Amino acid sequence: MTAALQDIRVIDMSRVFAAPVGAQILGDLGADVIKIERPGVGDDGRGYGTAWIKGRDGIETKQSSFFTVANRNKRSITVNHSKPEGQEIIRTLVKNADVLIENFKVGDLKRYRLDYDSLKEINPRLIYCSVTGFGQTGPMAALPGYDGLFQATGGMMAVTGIADGKPGAGPLKAGPSLVDFLTGHNTALAIMAALIHRANTGEGQYIDIALLDTSVAMVSHIMQDYLISGVPPPRLGNGGNGGGPADLIAASDGIVYLTAGTDEHYRRLTVLMEQPELFTDPRFDSNFKRGRTGQAELIEIISAWSRQFTVAELLVKLDGAQIPAAKYNELAEVWTEPQVQHRGLRANTPHPWAETGSVDLIASPLAQMSATPATIRRPPPMLGEHNADVLTELGYDEERIVALKAMGII
């Protein structure tokens, strides 16, 4: 199949998670992504996480879970951009590149004439994307930032956690690095829009992406509630944000998440429970009451009924009544779900340096496009794995490549 971005070349000078995710999305869609890393050290993300791919023959892959999930479909070269010879490599790459992504501190690359204003003189069609915590301008632009900071700053933590008045009440950070992850998607989206604009006008452009902006936007309809009413919505714990009842309910051998989010869903539930009087009960006779004021009481009533059944029995009953519900899964159980398996979400990928010869990756959510699906063509790269390939493409001969390595440039 044709890859949507098969003729696009991306220079990925980013590290850790948010911006590398954006570059990976472009790679999944067919772009040639050249990841530039520090000689001997590489992307800081290679050292993050709690698990590393075990290498064959005692080789240390330096591929942590953090790095692995954000860097497939890339070629890795090592370049010391603080040296003139390293800057020359990057400028040579830029001549025929379409996109450059970086997440250095504001103004850092300008010292080496690798900023947008300098590089657009080499390639006016270049799309240059900077990803930072707080953006390129403003009173906090120079500050570093990580995901948890923005969950706190942008409002997400304010609406996540156990409801006030209950044991353990208070704000909580979401488990995954959601601000980073969504910032990566915004990065890719902005770049693809810029590519369309360039196709129409011939113009490159500069893109300023900030984790702060994503963190505020991702609070979404809950933040919009506040903008409309001026009243901060309460934390709802595991309760739903729309209609109710929506929460975890107990089965005899596990947990199920229930969302009876419309009046009709709720009516069906009361019939299924053989308690139709609950449908007109004044404590629960509106979506707002079922989702907010009467939520805790109603979930207790539902759980008293649901505890009679196993998870499997309960899901059969709820599915039969067309009431949305799902089994709660631990991580290992996710991969046993028939629909997860049907969608091919666990993507076993050949990896020549891994001890087992392959690595399991999480498939792209864009893999089901009928004409230009996202694909996994390369495993995450070893540090500097493609130095010779890329530099040879740029016209460097073997003698020059050996000399650059001896000088510590690559």
N, C-alpha and C positions, 0 to 999 in steps of 0.2 A: 504493500500500500504506500501511497505518497505520504510523506511527513509534511505537516503544515509549515514547519520552519526549516526544511532541509537545506535551504540555501543561505541560512543566517548563521553568522559567526559571532559568538559572544565571548568576550574577555571577562572572566569572573575573578576579580581581585578581592572578593569578600571572604569573611571568616565567620565561624561559629554557626549561626542558624538562620536568622531571618532572611538575609540577602542570599545565602547559598540555596535556600529553598526556592527563592524566585528564579535563580539561574537554573536549578534542576528542572523546574517546570518547563522552561524553554528547551532544555535538553530532552526532556521526555517527548516534546512535540517536534523533535527532529533537529534542533539547532546543534551546531558544532560548538560545544562549550569548552573553552580552554581555561582551566583553573590555575591561577598563579599563586604559588605558595612560597613561604620563606625557606631558603635552603637549610636543610638539616632539622628544621622545626616543623614547618608546615602550618596548616590551619590550626588555630587554637582548639577548634572543635574535635580534632583528633584525640585530644586528651580528656574530653568530657564524657559523661555517662558512666555506666556501671558495668558495661560488658564490651568486649573487644572481639573482633573476628580472629580466630586462631589461625595462624599461618602454617603452611606446610614446611617441613624440613627445618623447623625451629625459626622460621622467618617471623619477625615482628611486623604485623601489617600496619600498625598505628591507625587502625580503623575502629574507632569506638562506635557505640550505637548512635551517638549524636552525629558523628561524621557520616556514618553509613546511610542514615535516613535522609540526608540532604545533599548527597554528592554523587549519585549515580549519573550515568550518561555524560561524564566529563572526562577530559584529558588533563592530567596534572603536569605542570612544569614548575620548576623552582627558579625564582628570579629574585635577586637582591636589588630592589628598585632604588635603594639609596645610593647606588654606585652608577656612574655614567654608562657603563657597559650594560647594566641591567635596564636602565631607562631606555637605552637604544633598542633593546629587545622589545620592550612594551610599545614603543613608538612604531617599530616595524610591524608589529602585530596590528596596531590601530589602523594602519594604512588600508587594510582590506577587511577591517572588522565592521560589524553593524552595530554592536552594542558593547558598552563597558559598564560593569556593575562594580561598585566599591562601597565599603562601609568603614572607611577610616575616619578619624576625628575630623571635624570641620576644618578645612584649610590645610590639612596635613599633606595631601598630594601636590598642592600648589608649590611647595618647597622644591619639588623635583620636576616641575613643569609637566606634571601628569594630571592636572586639573582639566576641566572641560574647556575653558577658554584656550588653553595651550593646545589641547589635542584636536579641537575642531579646526585649527589651522592646518593640521595634517589631513583631516578627513571631515569636511563640513557636513557629511551625511551621518556622522556618528550620533548615536543615541547614548547619552551618558547618564547613568542612574546612580545617585548617591543615597544610601540608606543609613540613617542615623537615628539616635534615640529621640531627639527633640527637634530635628529639622536643621536647616542651614543658617537660619537667622533667629533672632530673639534672645531674651535674657538668659535662657538655659541651653542655648545651642551648643555650647562648648562642653556640656556635662556628658559623662558616659551614662549608658542606660541598659538595663537588662529586663527581661520579660516581667519578672515579679514586681519591679518598680512600677511598671506601667499598668499592671493589673490593679495596683494600689492607687496610682495617680489618676487613671482614666475613668474610674468608677466601677469597673467590673467586680472588684472585691467588695464594694459596698452593697452589691445586690446578690452576692454569692455567699452561702453559708447558712447556718442554722438560725431559724427565726428567733427574734427577740422573745424573751419570756420562757424559752425552753432551755433545758440543760445544755451547756456548751455553746450557747448563743454567741454569735459574733461573726465577723467577716472571715472568709477563707479564700486562699488562692486556688485556682483550678490546677489540677495535677499536671497536664501537659503545658508546654510553653505556647499557649494559644495566641498571645499577642505576636510573638515571633512568627508563628506559623501563618497567621493571617496576613501579617506584613509581607511575608514572602509571596503570598498569592497576590496582594495588591501590587507588589513590585512587578511580577510577571504581567499582570493585567495592564499596568501603565505602559510597560515596554511594548506590549502587543498593540496597544492603541497608537503609540508613537510610530511603530513600524507601518501601520495603516496610513497614518498622516504622512509619513515620508514617501510611501508609495504614491500618494495623491499629489504631493507638492515637491518632492525631492529634498525636503528640509529635515535635518536632524534636530535634536532638541535636548535640553537638560531636564532631568526629572529629580525632584526632591521628595523622597519618601521618608516619613517619620513614624517610628513606633508609637509615639504619643497620639498621632492622628488616628491610627488604626485602633488604639486602645479605647478612645472615646467613641468612635464609630461603631465598634463591635458591641457596645452596650445596647445599641439598636432600639427596639421598641420600648425597652424599659426606660432608657434615657428620654425617649420621646414622651413617655408618660409624664416624666418630670417637667419637660419643657412645656407641655400643655397645661398641666395642673399646678405646677409649682410645689407639689408635694412628693417627696421621695417615696417610691413604692417600697414596701417592706421586703426583707429577705424571706424567701419562701422555703428554704431548705431544699428538699427534693420535690416540692410542689411545682406544678406547671405554671407557666407564665401567661397562658391564655385561659381557656375554659377549664372547668373542673367537674368532677374530681379528677385530679391528676397527681399521682404520687406512687411511691413503692407500697405494695400491699404484700402481706405475708401469705405463703402457702405452707403446707405441712413439712416440706423438705427444701424450701428455698424462697426466693423473692421474685416478684413480678412487678414490672412497671405498668401502671394502668393510666390511660388517658381517655376518659369518657367526656370529651371536650365539647360536645354539643348537647342541646336538649334531647335530641333523639337518641344519642349514645347513652345518655343518662337514663332515659326512660327504659331502654332495652336492658340496662344493667339492673334497674329495680325489678323488672319482670324476671330476669334471670335469677336474681337473689330471692325471688318469691316474697318481695317486700314492696309491692307497687305503691304503697302509701307514702314511701319516701319521695316519690316524684313530686307530690304536691305539699310535702311537709314544709311549713313556712321557714324552717331553718335552712332549707336547701332548695328553694323554689326559683332560684336564679343562678346564672353562671357565676356571678360575682360572689354570691353566698357560698356556693360549692367550692369555688377556687380560693376564697379569701376568708371571710368571717366564720364560715362553718366548716372550713376545710379539714381541720384536725379532727373534729368530732365525726365527720362523715367518713374519713379514712379509717377511723377506729371501727365504725359500724361495718364497713366493707371488709376489713381485715378479719373481723370476728366470723364473717361468712366464709371468706376465702381460705381460712386455716383448715377447713374441712377437707381440702383437696391438695393433691400433689401439684407441683408446677405444671407437669404435663397435662394433668386432668383439668386444671384451671385454664390453661391456654386453649384447650379444646373447647371448653364452654364459652370462653370469651370470643375466640375466633368464630365459633359457630353463630354467635349472636352479632357478629361484625362490630365488636367493641375493640378499639385499638389497644393492644397490650403486647408486652415483650418480656421474655425471660431476662433476668439480670445475669450477666456473665462475668466471671473472673477472666483475666486475660487469656488463659489457656483455653477457656471454653469458647471464646470468640471464634477460634479457628475450627471448631467442630460444628459451627452453625451451617446447616445445609445451604442457605442462601449466600453466606460468605464464601463457601467453597464453589458454589455455582458461578459467582461473579469473578472468581479467580483472584481474590484479594491477597492471597499469599503467593508471591511470585518467586519461584525458585530460579535463581539466575547463576549461570556459570561464572566462576571466579577462579582464575588460574593460580592465584597465590593463597587461596584459602585451603586449610587442611583437608576439608571434605570435597574440594573442587567446585563448590557452589556456595551461595549465600541466599537465605530467604529474605526478601524485601517486601515492603508493603506496596502493592500495585497502585498506580496512579488512578485517581477518580475520573480521569479524562480518557481512560482506556476503552470506553465503549462508543467513541465517535465512529460513525459508519464509514467515513472516507479517510479521515486523518487521525486515527487514534494515537494516544500517547503510548509509547513503547519503552521497554528497557533494553537497550542495546549494549550497554557497558556496565559492569559493576563499578562501585566506587573505586577510584584509582589509588594506586600506591603513590607515595610521595615522590614526585619527580619522574614518574613512570614513563612519561611521554616527552621527556626533554629532547632526546635525539630526533624523534619523529617531527615534533613541531619546529624545532630549530632548523632541521634539514629543509622543511617546507619553506622556511623563511630565507633560505639561501646560505645558511652557515655550513661550512664544510667540517669534516670530522676533526681536523686539526684545531680549528677555532673552537669547536665544542669542548674538546679536551682541555684547551687553554682556559676557557671560561670556568670550567669545573675546578681547575687547579687554583684559580684566582678567588674562588668562593662566590662567584657571580650566580652560578646555577647549582 
